[in-house]
């Protein structure tokens, strides 16, 4: 439920109506929805202007010109004054859309931009887009190693690192525990070698291995997509996780970053199975015992790893409980919003503390109900 107030204090620029929705954007909308539950929010969600086709080529033109052109976004008048403007971008090219939507800078006391993906190798090509960040009081990015080069482009030290989060209430398997009938869940990028090993186990050992059979396509309803994804995660024993663009060193260079999957898997009580992001940040946010079971990318040794883990049901139960417990206390979107408000000097509303109370209560249930988990399937 959206917080009621005499006037909304936060204006969120949302891209949920702008184009075909790809799966990765659904986490952005989830964050926006949680903010709407814990703050006083008005959503600014324009559509593509059907009278123009400029959006077909404006992005390519922007790489070569310092002028910020309108990529075909309908103009939405800003109706009142706000304390805060918030925009979540998939990558720096989305800044063209933010820039074109209306005169939000004049109407908002503080302005924040969050960028999901910006690699150091792309700083040069994206330079004209990144200059638009100078309008903002705070720039938040999910990639820790990109903070310094982005600050160099902006010319100010107002870019900070903040890891992604998750709606841990949606992903929490408690109190109504479901049987974990999916043995291994793998979505997105994957190693062909490891995939073949899991496929062999699916054939020979009757492993329920759930994996993508199509490329990323449009999402019909972002909320329904996240609900289905969360429900699958809560029924998954092992969740495959790897650093972002692990199979694309040509694009990421030597940069190692952790993506949403680590947080989503932990929140659902799945056991994280994959490669550890050795970037100095993963250890800070996943510092509890057995937060991840190491499985190197391109490893064919999956049968040995799973067999060894399945011989330790008590350890597995402890791992699941700890993952859920720590995610509830540290990785909900509420904590990310709290950190953003603190960075710009704006006090949170009481509804944020109320959500944190609910998260703490859920975390307490995880500890109290440790004997109620379904028996793990032995293999």
KOLFI-598692 format. One record per residue (C-alpha): residue in one letter; y, z negated, x negated. Coordinates in nm, 3 decimals. Layout:
<pts>
+------+---------+---------+---------+
| rest |      py |      pz |      px |
+------+---------+---------+---------+
|    A |       Y |       Z |       X |
...
+------+---------+---------+---------+
</pts>
This chain:
<pts>
+------+---------+---------+---------+
| rest |      py |      pz |      px |
+------+---------+---------+---------+
|    X |   0.000 |   0.000 |   0.000 |
|    X |   0.344 |   0.088 |  -0.132 |
|    X |   0.574 |  -0.205 |  -0.197 |
|    X |   0.842 |  -0.237 |   0.068 |
|    X |   1.201 |  -0.279 |  -0.046 |
|    X |   1.552 |  -0.208 |   0.074 |
|    X |   1.551 |   0.089 |  -0.160 |
|    X |   1.296 |   0.210 |  -0.412 |
|    X |   1.389 |   0.116 |  -0.766 |
|    X |   1.151 |   0.360 |  -0.940 |
|    X |   1.150 |   0.738 |  -0.904 |
|    X |   0.825 |   0.901 |  -1.016 |
|    X |   0.813 |   1.272 |  -1.089 |
|    X |   0.464 |   1.377 |  -0.987 |
|    X |   0.300 |   1.714 |  -1.054 |
|    X |   0.040 |   1.674 |  -0.780 |
|    X |   0.192 |   1.958 |  -0.572 |
|    X |   0.286 |   2.198 |  -0.849 |
|    X |  -0.024 |   2.402 |  -0.926 |
|    X |  -0.399 |   2.412 |  -0.937 |
|    X |  -0.508 |   2.058 |  -1.022 |
|    X |  -0.739 |   2.037 |  -1.320 |
|    X |  -0.961 |   1.728 |  -1.355 |
|    X |  -0.769 |   1.572 |  -1.645 |
|    X |  -0.455 |   1.538 |  -1.431 |
|    X |  -0.634 |   1.319 |  -1.177 |
|    X |  -0.605 |   1.018 |  -1.410 |
|    X |  -0.228 |   1.078 |  -1.418 |
|    X |  -0.210 |   1.066 |  -1.040 |
|    X |  -0.428 |   0.754 |  -1.039 |
|    X |  -0.172 |   0.584 |  -1.265 |
|    X |   0.110 |   0.695 |  -1.033 |
|    X |  -0.078 |   0.555 |  -0.733 |
|    X |  -0.131 |   0.217 |  -0.901 |
|    X |   0.238 |   0.201 |  -0.994 |
|    X |   0.319 |   0.269 |  -0.627 |
|    X |   0.107 |  -0.032 |  -0.532 |
|    X |   0.274 |  -0.273 |  -0.774 |
|    X |   0.634 |  -0.149 |  -0.783 |
|    X |   0.894 |  -0.014 |  -0.543 |
|    X |   0.846 |   0.361 |  -0.574 |
|    X |   0.966 |   0.691 |  -0.436 |
|    X |   0.755 |   0.992 |  -0.529 |
|    X |   0.933 |   1.312 |  -0.630 |
|    X |   0.665 |   1.579 |  -0.592 |
|    X |   0.814 |   1.930 |  -0.577 |
|    X |   0.623 |   2.253 |  -0.526 |
|    X |   0.633 |   2.592 |  -0.694 |
|    X |   0.916 |   2.801 |  -0.552 |
|    X |   0.738 |   3.099 |  -0.387 |
|    X |   1.048 |   3.318 |  -0.419 |
|    X |   1.019 |   3.340 |  -0.798 |
|    X |   0.751 |   3.437 |  -1.046 |
|    X |   0.933 |   3.290 |  -1.343 |
|    X |   0.662 |   3.032 |  -1.396 |
|    X |   0.439 |   3.318 |  -1.513 |
|    X |   0.629 |   3.369 |  -1.839 |
|    X |   0.886 |   3.091 |  -1.887 |
|    X |   0.651 |   2.873 |  -2.090 |
|    X |   0.588 |   3.146 |  -2.346 |
|    X |   0.959 |   3.222 |  -2.368 |
|    X |   1.037 |   2.853 |  -2.424 |
|    X |   0.838 |   2.850 |  -2.748 |
|    X |   1.098 |   3.084 |  -2.898 |
|    X |   1.427 |   2.972 |  -2.743 |
|    X |   1.605 |   2.635 |  -2.731 |
|    X |   1.711 |   2.700 |  -2.369 |
|    X |   1.526 |   2.496 |  -2.106 |
|    X |   1.455 |   2.743 |  -1.827 |
|    X |   1.328 |   2.669 |  -1.477 |
|    X |   0.962 |   2.773 |  -1.461 |
|    X |   0.983 |   2.822 |  -1.082 |
|    X |   1.013 |   2.462 |  -0.959 |
|    X |   1.183 |   2.401 |  -0.626 |
|    X |   1.502 |   2.197 |  -0.656 |
|    X |   1.470 |   1.850 |  -0.502 |
|    X |   1.795 |   1.661 |  -0.444 |
|    X |   1.801 |   1.306 |  -0.579 |
|    X |   1.909 |   1.102 |  -0.277 |
|    X |   2.008 |   0.769 |  -0.427 |
|    X |   2.033 |   0.572 |  -0.751 |
|    X |   1.729 |   0.422 |  -0.921 |
|    X |   1.666 |   0.170 |  -1.194 |
|    X |   1.390 |   0.378 |  -1.347 |
|    X |   1.264 |   0.737 |  -1.371 |
|    X |   0.903 |   0.798 |  -1.473 |
|    X |   0.739 |   1.131 |  -1.558 |
|    X |   0.379 |   1.182 |  -1.674 |
|    X |   0.312 |   1.506 |  -1.863 |
|    X |  -0.019 |   1.657 |  -1.963 |
|    X |   0.138 |   1.814 |  -2.273 |
|    X |   0.493 |   1.890 |  -2.391 |
|    X |   0.508 |   2.219 |  -2.198 |
|    X |   0.526 |   2.015 |  -1.875 |
|    X |   0.873 |   1.902 |  -1.982 |
|    X |   1.007 |   2.232 |  -1.849 |
|    X |   0.902 |   2.119 |  -1.503 |
|    X |   1.056 |   1.775 |  -1.543 |
|    X |   1.380 |   1.924 |  -1.669 |
|    X |   1.406 |   2.168 |  -1.376 |
|    X |   1.341 |   1.935 |  -1.085 |
|    X |   1.692 |   1.797 |  -1.041 |
|    X |   1.959 |   1.576 |  -1.194 |
|    X |   1.740 |   1.270 |  -1.229 |
|    X |   1.909 |   1.156 |  -1.551 |
|    X |   2.242 |   1.099 |  -1.375 |
|    X |   2.078 |   0.900 |  -1.094 |
|    X |   1.845 |   0.679 |  -1.300 |
|    X |   1.954 |   0.392 |  -1.523 |
|    X |   1.645 |   0.421 |  -1.745 |
|    X |   1.413 |   0.716 |  -1.798 |
|    X |   1.058 |   0.717 |  -1.935 |
|    X |   0.828 |   1.005 |  -2.021 |
|    X |   0.456 |   0.965 |  -2.084 |
|    X |   0.272 |   1.250 |  -2.258 |
|    X |  -0.105 |   1.259 |  -2.245 |
|    X |  -0.180 |   1.510 |  -2.521 |
|    X |   0.028 |   1.608 |  -2.822 |
|    X |  -0.142 |   1.682 |  -3.152 |
|    X |   0.035 |   1.674 |  -3.488 |
|    X |  -0.069 |   2.034 |  -3.551 |
|    X |   0.127 |   2.136 |  -3.238 |
|    X |   0.454 |   1.958 |  -3.320 |
|    X |   0.604 |   2.272 |  -3.472 |
|    X |   0.516 |   2.513 |  -3.188 |
|    X |   0.624 |   2.255 |  -2.930 |
|    X |   0.952 |   2.172 |  -3.104 |
|    X |   1.174 |   2.327 |  -2.835 |
|    X |   0.990 |   2.137 |  -2.563 |
|    X |   0.997 |   1.807 |  -2.751 |
|    X |   1.375 |   1.824 |  -2.792 |
|    X |   1.398 |   1.764 |  -2.416 |
|    X |   1.267 |   1.413 |  -2.482 |
|    X |   1.610 |   1.316 |  -2.611 |
|    X |   1.710 |   1.264 |  -2.246 |
|    X |   1.468 |   0.973 |  -2.216 |
|    X |   1.513 |   0.610 |  -2.312 |
|    X |   1.144 |   0.569 |  -2.392 |
|    X |   0.868 |   0.816 |  -2.476 |
|    X |   0.507 |   0.697 |  -2.446 |
|    X |   0.217 |   0.896 |  -2.590 |
|    X |  -0.156 |   0.835 |  -2.587 |
|    X |  -0.208 |   0.964 |  -2.943 |
|    X |  -0.120 |   0.700 |  -3.201 |
|    X |  -0.097 |   0.934 |  -3.500 |
|    X |   0.155 |   1.160 |  -3.327 |
|    X |   0.422 |   0.892 |  -3.282 |
|    X |   0.592 |   0.940 |  -3.619 |
|    X |   0.624 |   1.323 |  -3.608 |
|    X |   0.749 |   1.313 |  -3.248 |
|    X |   1.013 |   1.057 |  -3.345 |
|    X |   1.120 |   1.287 |  -3.626 |
|    X |   1.181 |   1.569 |  -3.376 |
|    X |   1.365 |   1.344 |  -3.131 |
|    X |   1.576 |   1.194 |  -3.406 |
|    X |   1.537 |   0.841 |  -3.272 |
|    X |   1.266 |   0.576 |  -3.289 |
|    X |   1.202 |   0.563 |  -2.915 |
|    X |   0.850 |   0.707 |  -2.907 |
|    X |   0.569 |   0.450 |  -2.890 |
|    X |   0.190 |   0.454 |  -2.868 |
|    X |   0.016 |   0.321 |  -2.559 |
|    X |  -0.351 |   0.392 |  -2.489 |
|    X |  -0.465 |   0.533 |  -2.155 |
|    X |  -0.587 |   0.300 |  -1.886 |
|    X |  -0.793 |   0.310 |  -1.569 |
|    X |  -0.794 |   0.172 |  -1.216 |
|    X |  -1.041 |  -0.099 |  -1.311 |
|    X |  -1.067 |  -0.220 |  -0.951 |
|    X |  -1.193 |   0.122 |  -0.844 |
|    X |  -1.434 |   0.146 |  -1.137 |
|    X |  -1.553 |  -0.216 |  -1.130 |
|    X |  -1.921 |  -0.240 |  -1.023 |
|    X |  -1.873 |  -0.595 |  -0.894 |
|    X |  -1.931 |  -0.759 |  -0.655 |
|    X |  -2.155 |  -0.497 |  -0.489 |
|    X |  -2.376 |  -0.393 |  -0.778 |
|    X |  -2.552 |  -0.060 |  -0.738 |
|    X |  -2.871 |   0.038 |  -0.915 |
|    X |  -2.799 |   0.240 |  -1.228 |
|    X |  -3.003 |   0.548 |  -1.144 |
|    X |  -2.823 |   0.786 |  -1.381 |
|    X |  -2.970 |   0.737 |  -1.728 |
|    X |  -2.715 |   0.936 |  -1.931 |
|    X |  -2.384 |   1.081 |  -1.813 |
|    X |  -2.200 |   1.346 |  -2.016 |
|    X |  -1.885 |   1.525 |  -1.901 |
|    X |  -1.644 |   1.753 |  -2.079 |
|    X |  -1.691 |   1.848 |  -2.443 |
|    X |  -2.038 |   1.795 |  -2.585 |
|    X |  -2.244 |   1.865 |  -2.892 |
|    X |  -2.493 |   2.146 |  -2.840 |
|    X |  -2.738 |   1.965 |  -3.070 |
|    X |  -2.719 |   1.634 |  -2.885 |
|    X |  -2.725 |   1.812 |  -2.549 |
|    X |  -3.050 |   1.988 |  -2.638 |
|    X |  -3.202 |   1.654 |  -2.739 |
|    X |  -3.111 |   1.498 |  -2.405 |
|    X |  -3.239 |   1.806 |  -2.220 |
|    X |  -3.570 |   1.766 |  -2.400 |
|    X |  -3.587 |   1.401 |  -2.291 |
|    X |  -3.505 |   1.506 |  -1.934 |
|    X |  -3.806 |   1.738 |  -1.940 |
|    X |  -4.054 |   1.527 |  -2.133 |
|    X |  -3.952 |   1.171 |  -2.041 |
|    X |  -3.806 |   1.234 |  -1.693 |
|    X |  -3.466 |   1.109 |  -1.808 |
|    X |  -3.199 |   1.154 |  -1.542 |
|    X |  -2.941 |   1.331 |  -1.756 |
|    X |  -2.626 |   1.425 |  -1.565 |
|    X |  -2.405 |   1.686 |  -1.734 |
|    X |  -2.156 |   1.963 |  -1.659 |
|    X |  -2.290 |   2.300 |  -1.555 |
|    X |  -1.949 |   2.464 |  -1.497 |
|    X |  -1.620 |   2.476 |  -1.688 |
|    X |  -1.326 |   2.266 |  -1.570 |
|    X |  -1.205 |   2.403 |  -1.237 |
|    X |  -0.957 |   2.310 |  -0.968 |
|    X |  -0.986 |   1.976 |  -0.796 |
|    X |  -0.968 |   1.982 |  -0.416 |
|    X |  -0.843 |   1.624 |  -0.378 |
|    X |  -0.748 |   1.413 |  -0.684 |
|    X |  -0.818 |   1.076 |  -0.519 |
|    X |  -1.157 |   1.186 |  -0.390 |
|    X |  -1.236 |   1.323 |  -0.735 |
|    X |  -1.165 |   0.984 |  -0.897 |
|    X |  -1.362 |   0.796 |  -0.631 |
|    X |  -1.668 |   1.016 |  -0.687 |
|    X |  -1.633 |   0.991 |  -1.065 |
|    X |  -1.604 |   0.611 |  -1.048 |
|    X |  -1.908 |   0.585 |  -0.820 |
|    X |  -2.117 |   0.793 |  -1.060 |
|    X |  -2.001 |   0.582 |  -1.356 |
|    X |  -2.100 |   0.262 |  -1.175 |
|    X |  -2.451 |   0.404 |  -1.141 |
|    X |  -2.477 |   0.519 |  -1.503 |
|    X |  -2.665 |   0.342 |  -1.779 |
|    X |  -2.531 |   0.530 |  -2.083 |
|    X |  -2.201 |   0.718 |  -2.094 |
|    X |  -2.138 |   0.971 |  -2.374 |
|    X |  -1.797 |   0.922 |  -2.540 |
|    X |  -1.637 |   1.100 |  -2.835 |
|    X |  -1.285 |   1.130 |  -2.981 |
|    X |  -1.054 |   1.390 |  -2.833 |
|    X |  -1.115 |   1.753 |  -2.935 |
|    X |  -1.395 |   1.641 |  -3.162 |
|    X |  -1.531 |   1.995 |  -3.171 |
|    X |  -1.191 |   2.155 |  -3.241 |
|    X |  -1.079 |   2.058 |  -3.594 |
|    X |  -0.881 |   2.382 |  -3.595 |
|    X |  -0.652 |   2.226 |  -3.332 |
|    X |  -0.663 |   1.853 |  -3.403 |
|    X |  -0.677 |   1.878 |  -3.784 |
|    X |  -0.789 |   1.544 |  -3.925 |
|    X |  -0.640 |   1.351 |  -3.635 |
|    X |  -0.875 |   1.111 |  -3.453 |
|    X |  -0.775 |   0.986 |  -3.108 |
|    X |  -0.951 |   0.800 |  -2.826 |
|    X |  -0.931 |   0.943 |  -2.477 |
|    X |  -0.973 |   0.816 |  -2.122 |
|    X |  -1.354 |   0.825 |  -2.129 |
|    X |  -1.382 |   0.510 |  -2.342 |
|    X |  -1.179 |   0.310 |  -2.089 |
|    X |  -1.345 |   0.458 |  -1.780 |
|    X |  -1.696 |   0.398 |  -1.914 |
|    X |  -1.620 |   0.038 |  -2.007 |
|    X |  -1.456 |  -0.038 |  -1.672 |
|    X |  -1.766 |   0.083 |  -1.487 |
|    X |  -2.009 |  -0.127 |  -1.691 |
|    X |  -2.174 |   0.172 |  -1.855 |
|    X |  -2.286 |   0.142 |  -2.215 |
|    X |  -2.068 |   0.357 |  -2.439 |
|    X |  -2.278 |   0.588 |  -2.653 |
|    X |  -2.106 |   0.812 |  -2.903 |
|    X |  -1.875 |   0.836 |  -3.200 |
|    X |  -1.635 |   0.557 |  -3.291 |
|    X |  -1.269 |   0.669 |  -3.326 |
|    X |  -1.192 |   0.531 |  -3.672 |
|    X |  -0.816 |   0.552 |  -3.637 |
|    X |  -0.714 |   0.188 |  -3.666 |
|    X |  -0.644 |   0.158 |  -3.292 |
|    X |  -0.990 |   0.165 |  -3.137 |
|    X |  -1.083 |  -0.163 |  -3.304 |
|    X |  -0.777 |  -0.331 |  -3.152 |
|    X |  -0.856 |  -0.231 |  -2.795 |
|    X |  -1.237 |  -0.249 |  -2.810 |
|    X |  -1.281 |  -0.551 |  -3.034 |
|    X |  -1.561 |  -0.727 |  -2.845 |
|    X |  -1.925 |  -0.725 |  -2.963 |
|    X |  -2.130 |  -0.416 |  -2.877 |
|    X |  -1.833 |  -0.234 |  -2.725 |
|    X |  -1.990 |   0.095 |  -2.840 |
|    X |  -2.331 |   0.208 |  -2.963 |
|    X |  -2.279 |   0.451 |  -3.249 |
|    X |  -2.425 |   0.796 |  -3.196 |
|    X |  -2.272 |   1.050 |  -3.437 |
|    X |  -2.154 |   1.377 |  -3.289 |
|    X |  -2.421 |   1.646 |  -3.334 |
|    X |  -2.692 |   1.381 |  -3.355 |
|    X |  -3.039 |   1.488 |  -3.234 |
|    X |  -3.168 |   1.131 |  -3.270 |
|    X |  -3.113 |   1.030 |  -2.908 |
|    X |  -3.470 |   0.931 |  -2.820 |
|    X |  -3.487 |   0.668 |  -3.095 |
|    X |  -3.147 |   0.521 |  -3.001 |
|    X |  -3.228 |   0.495 |  -2.629 |
|    X |  -3.577 |   0.363 |  -2.688 |
|    X |  -3.447 |   0.088 |  -2.913 |
|    X |  -3.181 |  -0.014 |  -2.660 |
|    X |  -3.426 |  -0.013 |  -2.371 |
|    X |  -3.637 |  -0.269 |  -2.557 |
|    X |  -3.343 |  -0.512 |  -2.528 |
|    X |  -3.265 |  -0.556 |  -2.156 |
|    X |  -3.084 |  -0.887 |  -2.206 |
|    X |  -2.858 |  -0.733 |  -2.469 |
|    X |  -2.787 |  -0.440 |  -2.236 |
|    X |  -2.689 |  -0.671 |  -1.950 |
|    X |  -2.457 |  -0.864 |  -2.181 |
|    X |  -2.298 |  -0.539 |  -2.302 |
|    X |  -2.231 |  -0.421 |  -1.948 |
|    X |  -2.079 |  -0.751 |  -1.839 |
|    X |  -1.857 |  -0.769 |  -2.146 |
|    X |  -1.736 |  -0.410 |  -2.099 |
|    X |  -1.635 |  -0.475 |  -1.737 |
|    X |  -1.486 |  -0.816 |  -1.815 |
|    X |  -1.267 |  -0.691 |  -2.100 |
|    X |  -1.157 |  -0.380 |  -1.911 |
|    X |  -1.044 |  -0.592 |  -1.615 |
|    X |  -0.841 |  -0.821 |  -1.840 |
|    X |  -0.695 |  -0.559 |  -2.073 |
|    X |  -0.719 |  -0.197 |  -1.964 |
|    X |  -0.607 |  -0.170 |  -1.604 |
|    X |  -0.309 |   0.056 |  -1.532 |
|    X |  -0.118 |  -0.260 |  -1.434 |
|    X |  -0.112 |  -0.373 |  -1.798 |
|    X |   0.014 |  -0.031 |  -1.909 |
|    X |   0.293 |  -0.044 |  -1.652 |
|    X |   0.379 |  -0.398 |  -1.759 |
|    X |   0.407 |  -0.283 |  -2.123 |
|    X |   0.633 |   0.007 |  -2.024 |
|    X |   0.864 |  -0.217 |  -1.821 |
|    X |   0.886 |  -0.463 |  -2.110 |
|    X |   0.976 |  -0.183 |  -2.352 |
|    X |   1.276 |  -0.078 |  -2.140 |
|    X |   1.383 |  -0.431 |  -2.045 |
|    X |   1.304 |  -0.420 |  -1.672 |
|    X |   1.138 |  -0.718 |  -1.505 |
|    X |   0.812 |  -0.655 |  -1.316 |
|    X |   0.791 |  -0.718 |  -0.943 |
|    X |   0.571 |  -0.997 |  -0.800 |
|    X |   0.315 |  -0.740 |  -0.684 |
|    X |   0.222 |  -0.667 |  -1.046 |
|    X |   0.135 |  -1.032 |  -1.107 |
|    X |  -0.060 |  -1.034 |  -0.780 |
|    X |  -0.273 |  -0.744 |  -0.904 |
|    X |  -0.329 |  -0.924 |  -1.235 |
|    X |  -0.446 |  -1.230 |  -1.041 |
|    X |  -0.695 |  -1.010 |  -0.857 |
|    X |  -0.814 |  -0.864 |  -1.186 |
|    X |  -0.864 |  -1.212 |  -1.330 |
|    X |  -1.062 |  -1.314 |  -1.021 |
|    X |  -1.286 |  -1.009 |  -1.055 |
|    X |  -1.337 |  -1.086 |  -1.424 |
|    X |  -1.445 |  -1.436 |  -1.325 |
|    X |  -1.702 |  -1.292 |  -1.086 |
|    X |  -1.847 |  -1.085 |  -1.370 |
|    X |  -1.924 |  -1.400 |  -1.565 |
|    X |  -2.041 |  -1.602 |  -1.263 |
|    X |  -2.278 |  -1.333 |  -1.135 |
|    X |  -2.443 |  -1.239 |  -1.461 |
|    X |  -2.792 |  -1.295 |  -1.317 |
|    X |  -2.742 |  -1.062 |  -1.020 |
|    X |  -2.763 |  -0.730 |  -1.203 |
|    X |  -3.038 |  -0.491 |  -1.103 |
|    X |  -3.332 |  -0.488 |  -1.343 |
|    X |  -3.293 |  -0.212 |  -1.600 |
|    X |  -3.546 |   0.067 |  -1.598 |
|    X |  -3.773 |   0.044 |  -1.900 |
|    X |  -3.872 |   0.354 |  -2.090 |
+------+---------+---------+---------+
</pts>
